[in-house]
């Protein structure tokens, strides 16, 4: 097949009439959305794996420590995927190889598990038991059709633990509706919009995993990058931060410890703009996440409140203001994102756009 791949007659565009070729950019957009979705889900799972490693170490030693996003974990994150279509399969392969999630910690529930033979050969459990999957998993990715979602939500809502994180790729169902269907608030839903840059950089002949190891493509998926014409609503990144806060609250961690842990997790990447020493880097403060009035009487041992992640992604928060006003914080988060995929940025590789991509 390698000898045939460059033949014009085998290309997707070959049979498309000239008058219809103006629509071929939609193919690039579809692929770009798939790559971005898998990239952001991978980053999120890497972050949670790292968080669990830090929490385990903190529990054992009573001391916080910095752990690389590529470090091995002692307590595996359990990930469930509902939906075995193209997105569900691509996501499973990506999480398996790039987080990496061990096969025994990744399960898929789909109406046709017999079509997932390739994943089953990799020792991933594939079945049709949505409620059982949700009871088992820490993070549940919804990769189903919009028409299927109401019945799935009805089936799983009583099996969702308060700490379960539901991560929805069902773009047609808005967050308020999803919150109502699930009777659950610990939900993340990335939103994407198309920008003016329509250049197709997404590598039509590359597998998703290979594409995410390409520095140009990977940098285009950065939360602050408009490259490739697909822009992530930055409220997703806020939701990720508050999801981490909820995990720590569930473990009854004092907010002072949580702030130190978050600074270690998110702000430990240093670069030239940080100055000559790490002391010049930003550190998270209580009022970055709660209002000054609410945090005024916080004792050092008090935990953060439980946050409604749907509200975080729909409204302005203290962190919204902090993030938008701090280019240095944006730089740290961008460097962390790329580093989690093994790509280091230099001053000659700017990826942060001017202005907010969330509007």
Secondary structure as the mmCIF struct_conf table of DSSP 4:
data_model
#
loop_
_struct_conf.conf_type_id
_struct_conf.id
_struct_conf.beg_label_comp_id
_struct_conf.beg_label_asym_id
_struct_conf.beg_label_seq_id
_struct_conf.end_label_comp_id
_struct_conf.end_label_asym_id
_struct_conf.end_label_seq_id
TURN_TY1_P TURN_TY1_P1 UNK A 2 UNK A 6
HELX_RH_3T_P HELX_RH_3T_P1 UNK A 8 UNK A 10
BEND BEND1 UNK A 11 UNK A 11
HELX_RH_3T_P HELX_RH_3T_P2 UNK A 12 UNK A 15
BEND BEND2 UNK A 16 UNK A 16
HELX_RH_3T_P HELX_RH_3T_P3 UNK A 18 UNK A 23
TURN_TY1_P TURN_TY1_P2 UNK A 24 UNK A 24
HELX_RH_AL_P HELX_RH_AL_P1 UNK A 25 UNK A 61
BEND BEND3 UNK A 62 UNK A 63
TURN_TY1_P TURN_TY1_P3 UNK A 69 UNK A 70
BEND BEND4 UNK A 71 UNK A 71
BEND BEND5 UNK A 74 UNK A 75
HELX_LH_PP_P HELX_LH_PP_P1 UNK A 76 UNK A 78
STRN STRN1 UNK A 79 UNK A 82
BEND BEND6 UNK A 85 UNK A 85
HELX_RH_AL_P HELX_RH_AL_P2 UNK A 86 UNK A 98
TURN_TY1_P TURN_TY1_P4 UNK A 99 UNK A 99
HELX_LH_PP_P HELX_LH_PP_P2 UNK A 100 UNK A 102
HELX_RH_3T_P HELX_RH_3T_P4 UNK A 103 UNK A 105
STRN STRN2 UNK A 106 UNK A 109
TURN_TY1_P TURN_TY1_P5 UNK A 111 UNK A 112
HELX_RH_3T_P HELX_RH_3T_P5 UNK A 113 UNK A 115
HELX_RH_AL_P HELX_RH_AL_P3 UNK A 117 UNK A 121
TURN_TY1_P TURN_TY1_P6 UNK A 122 UNK A 123
STRN STRN3 UNK A 125 UNK A 127
BEND BEND7 UNK A 128 UNK A 128
HELX_RH_AL_P HELX_RH_AL_P4 UNK A 130 UNK A 136
BEND BEND8 UNK A 138 UNK A 138
STRN STRN4 UNK A 139 UNK A 142
BEND BEND9 UNK A 144 UNK A 144
HELX_RH_AL_P HELX_RH_AL_P5 UNK A 146 UNK A 156
HELX_RH_3T_P HELX_RH_3T_P6 UNK A 157 UNK A 159
TURN_TY1_P TURN_TY1_P7 UNK A 162 UNK A 163
STRN STRN5 UNK A 165 UNK A 168
TURN_TY1_P TURN_TY1_P8 UNK A 171 UNK A 172
BEND BEND10 UNK A 173 UNK A 173
HELX_RH_AL_P HELX_RH_AL_P6 UNK A 175 UNK A 182
TURN_TY1_P TURN_TY1_P9 UNK A 183 UNK A 183
STRN STRN6 UNK A 187 UNK A 188
STRN STRN7 UNK A 192 UNK A 194
BEND BEND11 UNK A 196 UNK A 196
BEND BEND12 UNK A 202 UNK A 202
TURN_TY1_P TURN_TY1_P10 UNK A 204 UNK A 205
BEND BEND13 UNK A 206 UNK A 206
HELX_RH_AL_P HELX_RH_AL_P7 UNK A 208 UNK A 211
TURN_TY1_P TURN_TY1_P11 UNK A 212 UNK A 213
BEND BEND14 UNK A 214 UNK A 214
HELX_RH_AL_P HELX_RH_AL_P8 UNK A 215 UNK A 220
TURN_TY1_P TURN_TY1_P12 UNK A 221 UNK A 221
BEND BEND15 UNK A 222 UNK A 222
TURN_TY1_P TURN_TY1_P13 UNK A 223 UNK A 224
HELX_RH_3T_P HELX_RH_3T_P7 UNK A 227 UNK A 229
STRN STRN8 UNK A 230 UNK A 232
TURN_TY1_P TURN_TY1_P14 UNK A 234 UNK A 234
HELX_RH_AL_P HELX_RH_AL_P9 UNK A 235 UNK A 250
TURN_TY1_P TURN_TY1_P15 UNK A 251 UNK A 252
HELX_RH_AL_P HELX_RH_AL_P10 UNK A 255 UNK A 266
BEND BEND16 UNK A 267 UNK A 267
HELX_RH_3T_P HELX_RH_3T_P8 UNK A 272 UNK A 274
BEND BEND17 UNK A 276 UNK A 277
HELX_RH_3T_P HELX_RH_3T_P9 UNK A 278 UNK A 280
BEND BEND18 UNK A 281 UNK A 281
HELX_RH_3T_P HELX_RH_3T_P10 UNK A 286 UNK A 288
TURN_TY1_P TURN_TY1_P16 UNK A 289 UNK A 289
BEND BEND19 UNK A 290 UNK A 290
HELX_RH_AL_P HELX_RH_AL_P11 UNK A 292 UNK A 295
TURN_TY1_P TURN_TY1_P17 UNK A 296 UNK A 297
TURN_TY1_P TURN_TY1_P18 UNK A 300 UNK A 301
HELX_LH_PP_P HELX_LH_PP_P3 UNK A 302 UNK A 307
HELX_RH_AL_P HELX_RH_AL_P12 UNK A 309 UNK A 314
BEND BEND20 UNK A 315 UNK A 315
HELX_RH_AL_P HELX_RH_AL_P13 UNK A 318 UNK A 324
TURN_TY1_P TURN_TY1_P19 UNK A 325 UNK A 325
HELX_RH_AL_P HELX_RH_AL_P14 UNK A 327 UNK A 340
TURN_TY1_P TURN_TY1_P20 UNK A 341 UNK A 342
TURN_TY1_P TURN_TY1_P21 UNK A 347 UNK A 348
HELX_LH_PP_P HELX_LH_PP_P4 UNK A 352 UNK A 353
BEND BEND21 UNK A 354 UNK A 355
TURN_TY1_P TURN_TY1_P22 UNK A 357 UNK A 358
#
